[in-house]
């Protein structure tokens, strides 16, 4: 993560909107590449089929599970007063079971989070992907009809730009409290 973002966050927690704007600008190209990736792009197309969804779900699990674990490990190691357990998404990926799939081998060991700025960067990415998950959920409902009785498809938790800003704000304030003691 850009160290300027990290320093600005620690100096002025009232500028969360500015931090979010800078994070959005810094990650815009990467976000575009992900949206157009061959594995993920079908998730928002009318031609989506169950096989495409199941394949993407396994890939997302293999990437996100280690990221969530790294975030939890950092928060625990630093003794931060931030409830990340309620934000974790991997327990919600019971869709794997619905499709008769097991959790795939993890794609990596997760990010090496060594600073508050890196933590905020990881949280920003995962909160943003939850917003994308809500778009995908609507697509699954309309195209694949996976929300029928007997299905186990879960609606992603509520999140929006205001919520992402509040997560950044809470995280920033907790990091400052911890750092100043």
CNS distance restraints for C-alpha pairs under 8 A (distance, minus, plus):
assign (resid   1 and name CA) (resid   5 and name CA) 7.48 0.50 0.50
assign (resid   1 and name CA) (resid   6 and name CA) 7.61 0.50 0.50
assign (resid   1 and name CA) (resid 117 and name CA) 6.62 0.50 0.50
assign (resid   1 and name CA) (resid 118 and name CA) 5.83 0.50 0.50
assign (resid   1 and name CA) (resid 121 and name CA) 6.53 0.50 0.50
assign (resid   2 and name CA) (resid   6 and name CA) 6.83 0.50 0.50
assign (resid   3 and name CA) (resid   7 and name CA) 6.16 0.50 0.50
assign (resid   3 and name CA) (resid 117 and name CA) 7.39 0.50 0.50
assign (resid   4 and name CA) (resid   8 and name CA) 6.05 0.50 0.50
assign (resid   5 and name CA) (resid   9 and name CA) 6.09 0.50 0.50
assign (resid   5 and name CA) (resid  19 and name CA) 6.76 0.50 0.50
assign (resid   5 and name CA) (resid  22 and name CA) 7.55 0.50 0.50
assign (resid   5 and name CA) (resid  23 and name CA) 7.96 0.50 0.50
assign (resid   5 and name CA) (resid 117 and name CA) 7.20 0.50 0.50
assign (resid   6 and name CA) (resid  10 and name CA) 6.39 0.50 0.50
assign (resid   6 and name CA) (resid 116 and name CA) 7.16 0.50 0.50
assign (resid   6 and name CA) (resid 117 and name CA) 4.54 0.50 0.50
assign (resid   6 and name CA) (resid 118 and name CA) 7.93 0.50 0.50
assign (resid   7 and name CA) (resid  11 and name CA) 6.21 0.50 0.50
assign (resid   8 and name CA) (resid  12 and name CA) 6.05 0.50 0.50
assign (resid   8 and name CA) (resid  19 and name CA) 7.85 0.50 0.50
assign (resid   9 and name CA) (resid  13 and name CA) 5.71 0.50 0.50
assign (resid   9 and name CA) (resid  15 and name CA) 7.45 0.50 0.50
assign (resid   9 and name CA) (resid  16 and name CA) 7.48 0.50 0.50
assign (resid   9 and name CA) (resid  19 and name CA) 6.90 0.50 0.50
assign (resid   9 and name CA) (resid 117 and name CA) 7.83 0.50 0.50
assign (resid   9 and name CA) (resid 172 and name CA) 6.72 0.50 0.50
assign (resid  10 and name CA) (resid 172 and name CA) 7.09 0.50 0.50
assign (resid  10 and name CA) (resid 175 and name CA) 7.93 0.50 0.50
assign (resid  10 and name CA) (resid 176 and name CA) 6.37 0.50 0.50
assign (resid  13 and name CA) (resid 169 and name CA) 6.81 0.50 0.50
assign (resid  13 and name CA) (resid 172 and name CA) 6.27 0.50 0.50
assign (resid  13 and name CA) (resid 173 and name CA) 6.61 0.50 0.50
assign (resid  15 and name CA) (resid  19 and name CA) 6.31 0.50 0.50
assign (resid  16 and name CA) (resid  20 and name CA) 6.07 0.50 0.50
assign (resid  16 and name CA) (resid 165 and name CA) 6.42 0.50 0.50
assign (resid  16 and name CA) (resid 168 and name CA) 6.74 0.50 0.50
assign (resid  16 and name CA) (resid 169 and name CA) 5.93 0.50 0.50
assign (resid  17 and name CA) (resid  21 and name CA) 6.14 0.50 0.50
assign (resid  17 and name CA) (resid 165 and name CA) 6.62 0.50 0.50
assign (resid  18 and name CA) (resid  22 and name CA) 6.18 0.50 0.50
assign (resid  19 and name CA) (resid  23 and name CA) 6.07 0.50 0.50
assign (resid  20 and name CA) (resid  24 and name CA) 6.04 0.50 0.50
assign (resid  20 and name CA) (resid 165 and name CA) 6.63 0.50 0.50
assign (resid  20 and name CA) (resid 168 and name CA) 7.88 0.50 0.50
assign (resid  21 and name CA) (resid  25 and name CA) 6.22 0.50 0.50
assign (resid  22 and name CA) (resid  26 and name CA) 5.99 0.50 0.50
assign (resid  23 and name CA) (resid  27 and name CA) 6.12 0.50 0.50
assign (resid  23 and name CA) (resid 121 and name CA) 7.69 0.50 0.50
assign (resid  23 and name CA) (resid 124 and name CA) 7.83 0.50 0.50
assign (resid  24 and name CA) (resid  28 and name CA) 5.82 0.50 0.50
assign (resid  27 and name CA) (resid  31 and name CA) 6.02 0.50 0.50
assign (resid  28 and name CA) (resid  32 and name CA) 6.21 0.50 0.50
assign (resid  29 and name CA) (resid  33 and name CA) 6.29 0.50 0.50
assign (resid  30 and name CA) (resid  34 and name CA) 6.28 0.50 0.50
assign (resid  31 and name CA) (resid  35 and name CA) 6.18 0.50 0.50
assign (resid  32 and name CA) (resid  36 and name CA) 6.32 0.50 0.50
assign (resid  33 and name CA) (resid  37 and name CA) 6.03 0.50 0.50
assign (resid  34 and name CA) (resid  40 and name CA) 6.96 0.50 0.50
assign (resid  34 and name CA) (resid  41 and name CA) 7.94 0.50 0.50
assign (resid  35 and name CA) (resid  40 and name CA) 6.30 0.50 0.50
assign (resid  35 and name CA) (resid  41 and name CA) 5.66 0.50 0.50
assign (resid  36 and name CA) (resid  40 and name CA) 6.81 0.50 0.50
assign (resid  36 and name CA) (resid  41 and name CA) 5.09 0.50 0.50
assign (resid  37 and name CA) (resid  41 and name CA) 5.64 0.50 0.50
assign (resid  38 and name CA) (resid  42 and name CA) 7.22 0.50 0.50
assign (resid  39 and name CA) (resid  52 and name CA) 7.49 0.50 0.50
assign (resid  39 and name CA) (resid  55 and name CA) 7.67 0.50 0.50
assign (resid  39 and name CA) (resid  56 and name CA) 5.88 0.50 0.50
assign (resid  40 and name CA) (resid  56 and name CA) 6.28 0.50 0.50
assign (resid  41 and name CA) (resid  45 and name CA) 7.18 0.50 0.50
assign (resid  42 and name CA) (resid  47 and name CA) 7.12 0.50 0.50
assign (resid  42 and name CA) (resid  48 and name CA) 5.55 0.50 0.50
assign (resid  42 and name CA) (resid  52 and name CA) 6.98 0.50 0.50
assign (resid  43 and name CA) (resid  48 and name CA) 5.95 0.50 0.50
assign (resid  43 and name CA) (resid  52 and name CA) 7.42 0.50 0.50
assign (resid  43 and name CA) (resid  53 and name CA) 6.48 0.50 0.50
assign (resid  43 and name CA) (resid 136 and name CA) 6.03 0.50 0.50
assign (resid  43 and name CA) (resid 139 and name CA) 7.29 0.50 0.50
assign (resid  44 and name CA) (resid  48 and name CA) 7.17 0.50 0.50
assign (resid  44 and name CA) (resid 135 and name CA) 7.49 0.50 0.50
assign (resid  44 and name CA) (resid 136 and name CA) 5.96 0.50 0.50
assign (resid  44 and name CA) (resid 139 and name CA) 6.07 0.50 0.50
assign (resid  45 and name CA) (resid 139 and name CA) 7.70 0.50 0.50
assign (resid  46 and name CA) (resid 139 and name CA) 7.75 0.50 0.50
assign (resid  46 and name CA) (resid 143 and name CA) 6.30 0.50 0.50
assign (resid  47 and name CA) (resid 143 and name CA) 7.85 0.50 0.50
assign (resid  48 and name CA) (resid  52 and name CA) 6.51 0.50 0.50
assign (resid  48 and name CA) (resid  53 and name CA) 7.21 0.50 0.50
assign (resid  48 and name CA) (resid 143 and name CA) 6.93 0.50 0.50
assign (resid  48 and name CA) (resid 144 and name CA) 7.47 0.50 0.50
assign (resid  49 and name CA) (resid  53 and name CA) 6.45 0.50 0.50
assign (resid  49 and name CA) (resid 144 and name CA) 6.75 0.50 0.50
assign (resid  50 and name CA) (resid  54 and name CA) 6.06 0.50 0.50
assign (resid  50 and name CA) (resid 144 and name CA) 7.02 0.50 0.50
assign (resid  51 and name CA) (resid  55 and name CA) 6.13 0.50 0.50
assign (resid  52 and name CA) (resid  56 and name CA) 6.20 0.50 0.50
assign (resid  53 and name CA) (resid  57 and name CA) 6.00 0.50 0.50
assign (resid  54 and name CA) (resid  58 and name CA) 6.28 0.50 0.50
assign (resid  54 and name CA) (resid  96 and name CA) 7.15 0.50 0.50
assign (resid  54 and name CA) (resid  99 and name CA) 7.07 0.50 0.50
assign (resid  55 and name CA) (resid  59 and name CA) 6.38 0.50 0.50
assign (resid  56 and name CA) (resid  60 and name CA) 6.05 0.50 0.50
assign (resid  57 and name CA) (resid  61 and name CA) 6.13 0.50 0.50
assign (resid  57 and name CA) (resid  96 and name CA) 7.19 0.50 0.50
assign (resid  58 and name CA) (resid  62 and name CA) 6.22 0.50 0.50
assign (resid  58 and name CA) (resid  96 and name CA) 7.25 0.50 0.50
assign (resid  58 and name CA) (resid 103 and name CA) 6.87 0.50 0.50
assign (resid  58 and name CA) (resid 104 and name CA) 6.07 0.50 0.50
assign (resid  59 and name CA) (resid  63 and name CA) 6.44 0.50 0.50
assign (resid  59 and name CA) (resid 104 and name CA) 7.75 0.50 0.50
assign (resid  59 and name CA) (resid 107 and name CA) 7.99 0.50 0.50
assign (resid  60 and name CA) (resid  64 and name CA) 5.85 0.50 0.50
assign (resid  61 and name CA) (resid  65 and name CA) 5.61 0.50 0.50
assign (resid  61 and name CA) (resid  90 and name CA) 7.01 0.50 0.50
assign (resid  61 and name CA) (resid  93 and name CA) 7.63 0.50 0.50
assign (resid  61 and name CA) (resid 103 and name CA) 7.30 0.50 0.50
assign (resid  61 and name CA) (resid 104 and name CA) 7.33 0.50 0.50
assign (resid  61 and name CA) (resid 106 and name CA) 7.65 0.50 0.50
assign (resid  62 and name CA) (resid  66 and name CA) 7.35 0.50 0.50
assign (resid  62 and name CA) (resid 103 and name CA) 7.77 0.50 0.50
assign (resid  62 and name CA) (resid 104 and name CA) 6.07 0.50 0.50
assign (resid  62 and name CA) (resid 105 and name CA) 6.28 0.50 0.50
assign (resid  62 and name CA) (resid 106 and name CA) 4.27 0.50 0.50
assign (resid  62 and name CA) (resid 107 and name CA) 5.00 0.50 0.50
assign (resid  62 and name CA) (resid 108 and name CA) 7.56 0.50 0.50
assign (resid  63 and name CA) (resid  67 and name CA) 6.81 0.50 0.50
assign (resid  63 and name CA) (resid 106 and name CA) 6.59 0.50 0.50
assign (resid  63 and name CA) (resid 107 and name CA) 5.64 0.50 0.50
assign (resid  63 and name CA) (resid 108 and name CA) 6.81 0.50 0.50
assign (resid  63 and name CA) (resid 110 and name CA) 7.60 0.50 0.50
assign (resid  64 and name CA) (resid  68 and name CA) 6.10 0.50 0.50
assign (resid  64 and name CA) (resid  90 and name CA) 7.44 0.50 0.50
assign (resid  65 and name CA) (resid  69 and name CA) 6.29 0.50 0.50
assign (resid  65 and name CA) (resid  90 and name CA) 6.11 0.50 0.50
assign (resid  65 and name CA) (resid 106 and name CA) 7.45 0.50 0.50
assign (resid  65 and name CA) (resid 110 and name CA) 7.98 0.50 0.50
assign (resid  66 and name CA) (resid  70 and name CA) 6.13 0.50 0.50
assign (resid  66 and name CA) (resid 106 and name CA) 7.07 0.50 0.50
assign (resid  66 and name CA) (resid 108 and name CA) 6.89 0.50 0.50
assign (resid  66 and name CA) (resid 109 and name CA) 5.73 0.50 0.50
assign (resid  66 and name CA) (resid 110 and name CA) 4.45 0.50 0.50
assign (resid  66 and name CA) (resid 111 and name CA) 7.71 0.50 0.50
assign (resid  67 and name CA) (resid  71 and name CA) 6.28 0.50 0.50
assign (resid  67 and name CA) (resid 109 and name CA) 7.87 0.50 0.50
assign (resid  67 and name CA) (resid 110 and name CA) 4.65 0.50 0.50
assign (resid  67 and name CA) (resid 111 and name CA) 6.06 0.50 0.50
assign (resid  67 and name CA) (resid 122 and name CA) 7.65 0.50 0.50
assign (resid  68 and name CA) (resid  72 and name CA) 6.23 0.50 0.50
assign (resid  68 and name CA) (resid  88 and name CA) 6.63 0.50 0.50
assign (resid  68 and name CA) (resid  90 and name CA) 7.89 0.50 0.50
assign (resid  68 and name CA) (resid 110 and name CA) 7.95 0.50 0.50
assign (resid  69 and name CA) (resid  73 and name CA) 6.04 0.50 0.50
assign (resid  69 and name CA) (resid 110 and name CA) 7.48 0.50 0.50
assign (resid  70 and name CA) (resid  74 and name CA) 6.16 0.50 0.50
assign (resid  70 and name CA) (resid 110 and name CA) 5.96 0.50 0.50
assign (resid  70 and name CA) (resid 111 and name CA) 6.38 0.50 0.50
assign (resid  70 and name CA) (resid 112 and name CA) 7.09 0.50 0.50
assign (resid  70 and name CA) (resid 113 and name CA) 6.89 0.50 0.50
assign (resid  71 and name CA) (resid  75 and name CA) 6.22 0.50 0.50
assign (resid  71 and name CA) (resid 113 and name CA) 7.28 0.50 0.50
assign (resid  71 and name CA) (resid 119 and name CA) 6.64 0.50 0.50
assign (resid  71 and name CA) (resid 122 and name CA) 7.45 0.50 0.50
assign (resid  71 and name CA) (resid 123 and name CA) 7.83 0.50 0.50
assign (resid  72 and name CA) (resid  76 and name CA) 6.07 0.50 0.50
assign (resid  72 and name CA) (resid  84 and name CA) 6.76 0.50 0.50
assign (resid  72 and name CA) (resid  85 and name CA) 7.60 0.50 0.50
assign (resid  73 and name CA) (resid  77 and name CA) 5.99 0.50 0.50
assign (resid  74 and name CA) (resid  78 and name CA) 6.07 0.50 0.50
assign (resid  74 and name CA) (resid 113 and name CA) 6.60 0.50 0.50
assign (resid  74 and name CA) (resid 114 and name CA) 7.72 0.50 0.50
assign (resid  74 and name CA) (resid 119 and name CA) 7.77 0.50 0.50
assign (resid  75 and name CA) (resid  79 and name CA) 6.04 0.50 0.50
assign (resid  75 and name CA) (resid  80 and name CA) 5.35 0.50 0.50
assign (resid  75 and name CA) (resid  82 and name CA) 7.29 0.50 0.50
assign (resid  76 and name CA) (resid  80 and name CA) 6.58 0.50 0.50
assign (resid  78 and name CA) (resid 178 and name CA) 7.99 0.50 0.50
assign (resid  79 and name CA) (resid 178 and name CA) 7.76 0.50 0.50
assign (resid  80 and name CA) (resid 174 and name CA) 6.42 0.50 0.50
assign (resid  80 and name CA) (resid 175 and name CA) 6.86 0.50 0.50
assign (resid  80 and name CA) (resid 178 and name CA) 6.52 0.50 0.50
assign (resid  81 and name CA) (resid 174 and name CA) 6.11 0.50 0.50
assign (resid  82 and name CA) (resid 170 and name CA) 7.53 0.50 0.50
assign (resid  82 and name CA) (resid 171 and name CA) 6.61 0.50 0.50
assign (resid  82 and name CA) (resid 174 and name CA) 6.73 0.50 0.50
assign (resid  83 and name CA) (resid  87 and name CA) 7.52 0.50 0.50
assign (resid  84 and name CA) (resid  88 and name CA) 6.51 0.50 0.50
assign (resid  89 and name CA) (resid  93 and name CA) 6.94 0.50 0.50
assign (resid  92 and name CA) (resid 154 and name CA) 6.79 0.50 0.50
assign (resid  92 and name CA) (resid 156 and name CA) 7.71 0.50 0.50
assign (resid  93 and name CA) (resid 154 and name CA) 7.92 0.50 0.50
assign (resid  94 and name CA) (resid  98 and name CA) 6.61 0.50 0.50
assign (resid  94 and name CA) (resid 152 and name CA) 7.10 0.50 0.50
assign (resid  94 and name CA) (resid 153 and name CA) 7.44 0.50 0.50
assign (resid  94 and name CA) (resid 154 and name CA) 7.81 0.50 0.50
assign (resid  95 and name CA) (resid  99 and name CA) 6.37 0.50 0.50
assign (resid  95 and name CA) (resid 152 and name CA) 6.30 0.50 0.50
assign (resid  95 and name CA) (resid 153 and name CA) 5.68 0.50 0.50
assign (resid  95 and name CA) (resid 154 and name CA) 7.54 0.50 0.50
assign (resid  96 and name CA) (resid 100 and name CA) 6.36 0.50 0.50
assign (resid  96 and name CA) (resid 101 and name CA) 4.95 0.50 0.50
assign (resid  96 and name CA) (resid 102 and name CA) 6.22 0.50 0.50
assign (resid  96 and name CA) (resid 103 and name CA) 6.94 0.50 0.50
assign (resid  97 and name CA) (resid 101 and name CA) 5.41 0.50 0.50
assign (resid  97 and name CA) (resid 102 and name CA) 6.46 0.50 0.50
assign (resid  98 and name CA) (resid 151 and name CA) 7.12 0.50 0.50
assign (resid  98 and name CA) (resid 152 and name CA) 6.12 0.50 0.50
assign (resid  98 and name CA) (resid 153 and name CA) 7.69 0.50 0.50
assign (resid 113 and name CA) (resid 118 and name CA) 5.64 0.50 0.50
assign (resid 113 and name CA) (resid 119 and name CA) 6.09 0.50 0.50
assign (resid 114 and name CA) (resid 118 and name CA) 6.68 0.50 0.50
assign (resid 114 and name CA) (resid 119 and name CA) 7.81 0.50 0.50
assign (resid 115 and name CA) (resid 119 and name CA) 6.37 0.50 0.50
assign (resid 116 and name CA) (resid 120 and name CA) 6.23 0.50 0.50
assign (resid 116 and name CA) (resid 175 and name CA) 6.65 0.50 0.50
assign (resid 117 and name CA) (resid 121 and name CA) 6.17 0.50 0.50
assign (resid 118 and name CA) (resid 122 and name CA) 6.25 0.50 0.50
assign (resid 119 and name CA) (resid 123 and name CA) 6.19 0.50 0.50
assign (resid 120 and name CA) (resid 124 and name CA) 5.99 0.50 0.50
assign (resid 120 and name CA) (resid 168 and name CA) 6.70 0.50 0.50
assign (resid 120 and name CA) (resid 171 and name CA) 7.17 0.50 0.50
assign (resid 120 and name CA) (resid 172 and name CA) 7.83 0.50 0.50
assign (resid 121 and name CA) (resid 125 and name CA) 6.35 0.50 0.50
assign (resid 122 and name CA) (resid 126 and name CA) 6.33 0.50 0.50
assign (resid 123 and name CA) (resid 127 and name CA) 5.98 0.50 0.50
assign (resid 123 and name CA) (resid 168 and name CA) 7.84 0.50 0.50
assign (resid 124 and name CA) (resid 128 and name CA) 6.05 0.50 0.50
assign (resid 124 and name CA) (resid 164 and name CA) 6.99 0.50 0.50
assign (resid 124 and name CA) (resid 168 and name CA) 7.38 0.50 0.50
assign (resid 125 and name CA) (resid 129 and name CA) 6.18 0.50 0.50
assign (resid 126 and name CA) (resid 130 and name CA) 6.30 0.50 0.50
assign (resid 127 and name CA) (resid 131 and name CA) 6.68 0.50 0.50
assign (resid 127 and name CA) (resid 159 and name CA) 7.31 0.50 0.50
assign (resid 127 and name CA) (resid 164 and name CA) 6.17 0.50 0.50
assign (resid 128 and name CA) (resid 132 and name CA) 6.61 0.50 0.50
assign (resid 128 and name CA) (resid 164 and name CA) 7.31 0.50 0.50
assign (resid 129 and name CA) (resid 133 and name CA) 6.10 0.50 0.50
assign (resid 130 and name CA) (resid 134 and name CA) 6.51 0.50 0.50
assign (resid 130 and name CA) (resid 156 and name CA) 6.76 0.50 0.50
assign (resid 130 and name CA) (resid 157 and name CA) 7.50 0.50 0.50
assign (resid 130 and name CA) (resid 159 and name CA) 6.84 0.50 0.50
assign (resid 131 and name CA) (resid 135 and name CA) 6.95 0.50 0.50
assign (resid 131 and name CA) (resid 158 and name CA) 7.90 0.50 0.50
assign (resid 131 and name CA) (resid 159 and name CA) 5.88 0.50 0.50
assign (resid 131 and name CA) (resid 160 and name CA) 6.16 0.50 0.50
assign (resid 132 and name CA) (resid 136 and name CA) 6.35 0.50 0.50
assign (resid 133 and name CA) (resid 137 and name CA) 5.99 0.50 0.50
assign (resid 133 and name CA) (resid 156 and name CA) 6.31 0.50 0.50
assign (resid 134 and name CA) (resid 138 and name CA) 6.43 0.50 0.50
assign (resid 134 and name CA) (resid 155 and name CA) 7.14 0.50 0.50
assign (resid 134 and name CA) (resid 156 and name CA) 5.78 0.50 0.50
assign (resid 134 and name CA) (resid 158 and name CA) 8.00 0.50 0.50
assign (resid 135 and name CA) (resid 139 and name CA) 6.50 0.50 0.50
assign (resid 136 and name CA) (resid 140 and name CA) 6.18 0.50 0.50
assign (resid 137 and name CA) (resid 141 and name CA) 6.25 0.50 0.50
assign (resid 137 and name CA) (resid 155 and name CA) 6.49 0.50 0.50
assign (resid 137 and name CA) (resid 156 and name CA) 7.36 0.50 0.50
assign (resid 138 and name CA) (resid 142 and name CA) 6.27 0.50 0.50
assign (resid 139 and name CA) (resid 143 and name CA) 5.74 0.50 0.50
assign (resid 139 and name CA) (resid 144 and name CA) 7.54 0.50 0.50
assign (resid 140 and name CA) (resid 144 and name CA) 5.04 0.50 0.50
assign (resid 140 and name CA) (resid 145 and name CA) 6.25 0.50 0.50
assign (resid 140 and name CA) (resid 146 and name CA) 6.09 0.50 0.50
assign (resid 140 and name CA) (resid 147 and name CA) 7.81 0.50 0.50
assign (resid 141 and name CA) (resid 145 and name CA) 4.67 0.50 0.50
assign (resid 141 and name CA) (resid 146 and name CA) 5.59 0.50 0.50
assign (resid 141 and name CA) (resid 147 and name CA) 5.70 0.50 0.50
assign (resid 146 and name CA) (resid 151 and name CA) 6.19 0.50 0.50
assign (resid 146 and name CA) (resid 153 and name CA) 6.49 0.50 0.50
assign (resid 147 and name CA) (resid 151 and name CA) 5.82 0.50 0.50
assign (resid 147 and name CA) (resid 152 and name CA) 7.43 0.50 0.50
assign (resid 147 and name CA) (resid 153 and name CA) 6.04 0.50 0.50
assign (resid 159 and name CA) (resid 163 and name CA) 5.43 0.50 0.50
assign (resid 159 and name CA) (resid 164 and name CA) 6.90 0.50 0.50
assign (resid 160 and name CA) (resid 164 and name CA) 6.22 0.50 0.50
assign (resid 161 and name CA) (resid 165 and name CA) 6.25 0.50 0.50
assign (resid 162 and name CA) (resid 166 and name CA) 6.27 0.50 0.50
assign (resid 163 and name CA) (resid 167 and name CA) 6.22 0.50 0.50
assign (resid 164 and name CA) (resid 168 and name CA) 6.22 0.50 0.50
assign (resid 165 and name CA) (resid 169 and name CA) 6.04 0.50 0.50
assign (resid 166 and name CA) (resid 170 and name CA) 6.02 0.50 0.50
assign (resid 167 and name CA) (resid 171 and name CA) 5.96 0.50 0.50
assign (resid 168 and name CA) (resid 172 and name CA) 5.89 0.50 0.50
assign (resid 169 and name CA) (resid 173 and name CA) 6.11 0.50 0.50
assign (resid 170 and name CA) (resid 174 and name CA) 6.12 0.50 0.50
assign (resid 171 and name CA) (resid 175 and name CA) 6.01 0.50 0.50
assign (resid 172 and name CA) (resid 176 and name CA) 6.11 0.50 0.50
assign (resid 173 and name CA) (resid 177 and name CA) 6.14 0.50 0.50
assign (resid 174 and name CA) (resid 178 and name CA) 6.14 0.50 0.50
assign (resid 175 and name CA) (resid 179 and name CA) 5.91 0.50 0.50
assign (resid 176 and name CA) (resid 180 and name CA) 5.98 0.50 0.50
assign (resid 177 and name CA) (resid 181 and name CA) 6.62 0.50 0.50
